[in-house]
Amino acid sequence: MRGFRIGRLFGIDLRADWSWMFIFLLLTWNLVAVFSFWHPEWTALGAFAVAACASLVFFGCVLLHELAHSIVAKRYGIPVRGITLFLFGGVSNIEREPPSPKVEFLMAIVGPITSLLIGVAAILVTSLALARSMTDTTSTIDAFAELGPVTTLLAWLGPINITIGLFNLIPGYPLDGGRVLRSILWAATGDLRRATQWASAVGQAVGWLFIALGVAMAFGAYVPFFGTGLVGGLWLAFIGWFLYTAAAQAQSRLALDDALAGMSVLQMMQRSAPVASPDMTVATLVHRHLLSGDDRALPVVQDGELVGVVSVADVQKVPPDRWDVTPVGSIMEDAAAIPVARPDEPLAEAFEKLVKKDIDQMPVVQDGHLVGMLRRRDITRWLELAWRPGRHAPSHA
């Protein structure tokens, strides 16, 4: 998995994608300039320290925003795999769709509300501090110069959280506002699939609008709320591209669900998949299976039970001159850490696991025993051969 683990809260894993480091450094660099302007008397090191703290607190607020989504999801029995910070903020990895429009609405709206409440609280504290330092002859800039490091941080944090809360309410799926729109359409039509199609179409339109506005800004046009300039314009266009892509992926997911509707893992899994044993040497694994076949990972089975998976990446960690004396059991990934499928699991759900985990194959397990392997390439090949847009998938023998 890309990135690194931050911690765990309320039973939810918190991670940061490596792209988060880029935006953290960019934000800190920008805030050094902002805080140096507010406080000319601060040293460069002091401005940098407050800027770095502000960036960390900001991403803490993003985590609270996403935690609000996740906590509501868990409250209604929806599993949450984790929360990941990345280039555009954060994302909650919620494993399935909400059971009703009401739950969808609550899950979506609680994030922006959290950001707005944080923003209002920070602005109130800043206003009280400014009120104490303001006089009839004091300018706003002079009053800001009187703020300490903590209130300076809050003075920036308040408006930015308000902005995040309002931005997320834009009705473009998959933004929170787009999910609110989908919940309303779902309640009105009673059809989640149709509501998702319409909300995704709006999301793509919003994405194209942001791209157009960003290009206009880059060429000198002034856009209310967003401003003007090359850097701001390129950034807005980049956000628009991201929104358009995410909304288009939602449409693709609908098409995939249609294609695999009614199919189970049992219909697509490979029943006679080659297996390894824990006491098999790496040399035997390589020469008997990895060189002669096209599998890049094999399940490791002992007494019929799945105990792990060994992959090409695991083998590469062992020097070739140690292959003859190294057992597979010492390099395999333990079964507890491996995503698995059930024979009766909907194929669309299993395929989504393969894609999200970016893995080529997944063991199929029933009552702890390996019954087959589900391979990503088998599903994609079958889709290429048997499915066409606009029709449901035919049955698979």
Phi, psi and omega in degrees: 000136180291152175088197184218156184276134178266318182169200181216134182216131182055034180075014183245126177288135179248126182227163175231126174289153181298334178296338178298326181299322180297310183290329176297313180293319180296316180295317179298316179300318179294320182290331175302317178294318180297310183290329176293326176291318178293324185232079181301337182280348180289146173285163178299321180294320179295317179296321179295318181298314180293322180296317179296319177296319179297320179296317179296317180294322178302313180289336170295322176293323176297319177297319178298320176303311182287325177298324178300315176302312187291321181294319177296319178299313180295327178300329180258020172078018180265121181296143177238117182288324181166181177236135181234127171277137179212193189307319186262012178129254182208161178215136175266125180272080181273128196280341178209167182291151178295155184282346184205162176301324180298313180295319177301314180299312182296317178300320184284315189285335186293332179294304177301323179298319178299314179297319180295319179295318177299316181297315180296317180298316180295321180293321179297315179297317179296319180297320178296319179293320179293323181297326180289333184260352182276140171230178181297335184255001183271129177279165179298320180297318178295322179294320177297324180295338180276349181290145176278178181303318183291313181290331174297315177301315181292327180297326176277322186293325182300300180300325183292325177288323174300316179299316180298315180299314181290319180299318181291345178275356175300129187284056177239108179297135011262021171300161181302322178297325176293325177288325173298316177300317180297321180296322179293315179295322178297315179296325183285323185259338185073013185230105181297322183296314180294320179298320179294319178301312182293316180296323178293321178297318177296319179299319177294322178295319177297320178300314178296323178298315179297321178298314180297316179295321179296318177297318179297318178299319180298333180262014172104355180289147176261124180249120179309139179080320182266336178087216181210176178115156183294311184296311179299321180294316179296322180294317179296320178296322178295317177298318178299318177299319179298314180297316179299315181297316181295319179293321178295324178295326177296321176295319179296322179298321177299317179297321179295317178300320177296318183296323185257011182303132176083355181264147179243166178302324181305325183286341186243346186288155177269112187284325184256048182288141176295147181229160174244163176246156183299327183270359175294140178283158178297324179299316178296318178302313183295309188282330182273330187237305190290326180280326185269345181240182180251010177280138178259357177207146180232142173289146177252122188237139175225121183055039176082352182258142178286124179245349180173184175224137177243134185237172176302321180298324177294318180296323183296343179281349183255127176300140181306328181286356177253359182301321184292339185244004181255118178283150179302324182299338182274347182241350184290160172272130185296148184300329182295337183261007187254131172291136181231164177241160174255151179301326183269004181289138176305135184298325180299319180293318179295320179296323178297323176299315180300317182290314182295321179279350182054051178239156185272334182207161186214133179295145174253121190235139175225121182055039178083351183258139178287126180243354179170182177231135176259120184252134182299320183291332177294320181292312181295322178295319179296321178296320179297323185274324193249342187247142172230143179306139176097358177220154179285156181290142175286162180293150182249126182286000000 
